[in-house]
Amino acid sequence: MIAGSGTVRHDHGQTGIESGDCFLFKPGQAHQLTNDSHSDLVILVVADNPIGESYHYPKEANVDR
């Protein structure tokens, strides 16, 4: 995290994030970053994903069963 604050959703729930924080997600591990503040959320992403790779991780509450 370079600047701002927000929330990261991960396997174990949600965690507040702020400038100076760092985290790692393994390939295929669901996650979502949300800017829930009034200022810009500036992040640095380092990844080695193939071009065009993307995933969709629906929230459990929205999954049809």
C-alpha positions as CSV (number, residue, x, y, z in Angstrom):
1,M,0.0,0.0,0.0
2,I,1.5,3.3,-1.1
3,A,-1.2,5.7,0.0
4,G,-4.8,5.8,1.3
5,S,-6.8,3.2,3.3
6,G,-9.4,0.6,2.6
7,T,-10.4,-3.0,3.1
8,V,-9.1,-6.3,1.7
9,R,-11.4,-9.3,1.5
10,H,-9.7,-12.7,1.8
11,D,-10.4,-16.3,2.8
12,H,-10.8,-15.5,6.5
13,G,-13.0,-12.3,6.2
14,Q,-12.0,-8.7,5.8
15,T,-9.1,-6.6,7.1
16,G,-8.5,-2.9,7.2
17,I,-5.5,-1.8,5.2
18,E,-3.5,1.5,5.1
19,S,-0.4,3.1,3.7
20,G,2.7,0.9,4.5
21,D,0.8,-2.4,4.6
22,C,1.9,-5.3,2.5
23,F,0.2,-8.6,1.8
24,L,0.6,-11.7,-0.5
25,F,-1.9,-13.8,-2.2
26,K,-1.0,-17.2,-3.7
27,P,-2.2,-18.0,-7.3
28,G,-5.9,-18.8,-7.3
29,Q,-6.4,-17.4,-3.8
30,A,-9.6,-15.2,-3.8
31,H,-9.1,-11.6,-2.7
32,Q,-10.6,-8.1,-3.3
33,L,-9.4,-4.6,-2.5
34,T,-11.9,-1.9,-1.7
35,N,-11.3,1.8,-1.3
36,D,-13.9,2.7,1.4
37,S,-12.4,6.2,2.1
38,H,-12.7,9.6,0.5
39,S,-9.1,9.7,-0.7
40,D,-7.3,7.8,-3.5
41,L,-6.1,4.2,-2.7
42,V,-2.7,3.8,-4.3
43,I,-1.3,0.3,-4.5
44,L,1.7,-1.4,-6.1
45,V,1.0,-4.8,-7.6
46,V,3.7,-7.3,-8.4
47,A,2.4,-10.3,-10.3
48,D,3.5,-12.9,-12.9
49,N,0.1,-13.6,-14.4
50,P,-0.2,-14.7,-18.0
51,I,-1.7,-12.1,-20.3
52,G,-5.5,-12.2,-20.2
53,E,-5.7,-14.2,-17.0
54,S,-8.6,-13.2,-14.8
55,Y,-10.8,-14.7,-12.1
56,H,-14.3,-14.0,-10.6
57,Y,-14.7,-14.6,-6.9
58,P,-18.3,-14.1,-5.9
59,K,-19.3,-13.3,-2.4
60,E,-20.7,-16.3,-0.6
61,A,-24.0,-14.5,0.1
62,N,-24.5,-14.0,-3.7
63,V,-23.7,-17.5,-4.8
64,D,-26.7,-19.5,-6.0
65,R,-26.9,-23.0,-4.5
